[in-house]
Amino acid sequence: MKLNVSESLVNAIVSATEAGFSMTSLAPTPVGASRIATARHELSVMVGMVGRNSGGMTINLSRRAMFFITEKLIDEPQTEVTEDNIDAIMELGNMLAGCVKEQLLASEYSIDHISLPSMIAGQRYDVLYARGILTASVEFEITEMPVTAFADRYFSVTISLLQGSGQSLQSRGEVAAA
């Protein structure tokens, strides 16, 4: 039996995560892929995507992982949720979504625009979509985190798109902004 996950979307997620995390000096390792979106951890960054294909991207991670990542981004110890680390992790989500957009530009999953990032706080929720939504989710491990934080070392990046839900700027004769 074959796992029916879009290789294009999985590759876009992996490449975008590598590129987005490059400024943190972290190199998360992809450890699995799924076509189901779940949120095991308490924090999610969500970025909308629109164009010929529309949907969104989410990064789901624990509070401890957010502290670890944002410590690398802003070079200050992180022990509590603040405006600074929320802004930093949402900016990381924005960078990943921008990289996904670039990765998908020449594919059947192209999107024209991304929205501003939003933060969702709340543990263990499921995202349900109507029929026709294509979802790819990749689980990553931050191997640089201590082994004592085993469960927190994992985070997921998920893309869910409804193909052909909109009209791209190119098909209307307009040029998409980079």
C-alpha positions in Angstrom: 0.0 0.0 0.0 1.3 3.4 -1.0 1.1 6.5 1.3 -0.6 9.1 -0.9 1.3 12.3 0.0 2.3 14.8 -2.6 6.0 14.6 -3.2 6.0 18.2 -4.5 4.5 19.6 -1.3 6.7 17.5 0.9 9.8 18.6 -1.0 8.6 22.2 -0.8 8.1 21.9 3.0 11.6 20.3 3.5 13.4 22.9 1.3 11.5 25.8 2.9 12.2 24.6 6.4 15.9 24.2 5.6 16.0 27.7 4.1 14.0 29.4 6.8 16.0 27.8 9.7 19.3 28.8 8.1 19.4 32.0 10.0 18.9 30.2 13.3 22.0 28.0 12.9 19.7 25.0 13.4 19.2 22.2 10.9 15.9 20.4 11.7 15.9 16.8 10.3 12.7 15.6 8.5 11.6 12.4 10.2 8.2 11.6 8.6 5.5 12.8 6.3 1.7 12.5 6.4 -1.4 13.7 4.6 -3.2 14.5 7.9 -2.8 17.7 9.8 -2.7 17.4 13.6 -1.5 19.8 16.2 0.1 17.9 19.1 1.8 20.9 20.6 0.4 24.0 22.2 1.6 26.7 19.6 0.9 27.0 15.9 1.9 29.7 13.5 -0.5 30.0 10.6 0.0 31.7 7.3 -2.7 31.9 4.6 -1.9 31.3 0.9 -3.9 32.5 -2.0 -3.8 32.4 -5.8 -4.7 29.7 -8.3 -4.4 27.4 -5.3 -5.5 28.6 -1.9 -5.1 27.3 1.6 -2.5 27.7 4.4 0.6 26.6 6.1 1.1 25.9 9.8 4.0 25.2 12.0 3.1 23.4 15.2 5.6 23.3 18.0 5.9 23.3 21.8 6.6 26.3 23.9 10.0 24.9 24.8 10.9 24.5 21.1 9.7 28.1 20.4 12.1 29.3 23.2 14.9 27.2 21.8 14.4 28.5 18.2 13.8 32.1 19.1 16.9 32.1 21.4 18.9 31.4 18.3 17.1 34.1 16.3 17.3 36.9 18.8 20.4 35.8 20.7 18.8 36.2 24.1 17.7 33.6 26.7 14.0 32.7 26.5 12.1 31.5 29.5 8.6 32.9 29.1 6.3 33.9 26.3 6.9 37.5 25.3 6.0 39.8 22.4 9.6 39.4 21.2 9.6 35.6 20.9 6.0 35.6 19.5 7.1 38.1 16.8 10.3 36.1 16.1 8.5 32.7 15.7 5.8 34.4 13.5 8.5 35.9 11.4 10.0 32.5 11.0 6.6 31.2 9.9 6.5 34.1 7.4 9.9 33.2 6.0 8.9 29.5 5.6 5.7 30.5 3.8 7.7 32.8 1.5 10.1 29.9 0.8 7.2 27.5 0.1 5.6 30.1 -2.2 8.9 30.3 -4.2 9.3 26.5 -4.2 5.8 26.0 -5.6 5.9 28.8 -8.2 6.5 26.6 -11.2 4.4 23.7 -10.0 0.8 22.7 -10.2 0.5 24.0 -6.6 1.6 27.6 -7.3 0.3 30.3 -5.0 0.5 34.1 -5.6 0.4 35.6 -2.1 0.9 34.8 1.5 -0.9 36.5 4.4 0.5 37.9 7.6 1.3 35.2 10.1 -1.0 34.5 13.1 -0.4 32.6 16.3 -2.7 30.0 17.6 -2.3 29.0 21.3 -3.9 25.8 22.5 -2.9 22.2 22.7 -4.1 19.2 20.8 -6.5 20.3 18.1 -7.3 18.7 14.8 -7.8 20.7 11.5 -10.7 19.4 9.4 -11.2 20.4 5.8 -13.9 20.0 3.2 -13.3 17.4 0.5 -10.8 18.3 -2.2 -8.2 19.8 0.2 -4.7 18.4 -0.4 -2.6 18.2 2.8 1.0 17.4 3.3 2.6 17.5 6.7 6.3 16.9 7.6 7.5 16.2 11.1 11.0 17.5 11.9 13.4 16.9 14.8 15.6 19.6 16.3 18.5 17.4 17.2 20.4 20.3 18.8 17.8 20.3 21.6 18.8 18.2 24.7 17.6 14.7 24.8 15.8 15.5 28.1 13.5 17.6 25.9 12.7 14.6 23.7 9.0 15.4 23.0 9.7 19.0 22.5 12.4 18.3 19.8 9.7 17.6 17.3 7.6 20.0 15.3 5.5 19.8 12.2 5.1 22.0 9.1 1.8 21.5 7.2 0.5 22.8 3.9 -3.2 22.4 3.0 -4.3 23.6 -0.4 -7.5 23.6 -2.5 -6.3 23.2 -6.0 -7.7 25.5 -8.7 -9.7 27.5 -6.1 -8.7 30.9 -7.5 -7.3 32.5 -10.5 -3.6 33.2 -10.6 -2.3 36.7 -11.5 -0.5 35.3 -14.5 -3.7 33.8 -15.9 -5.3 37.3 -15.6 -2.4 38.9 -17.4 -0.9 40.5 -14.2 2.6 40.0 -12.9 2.9 38.5 -9.4 5.0 40.4 -7.0 7.9 38.6 -5.5 
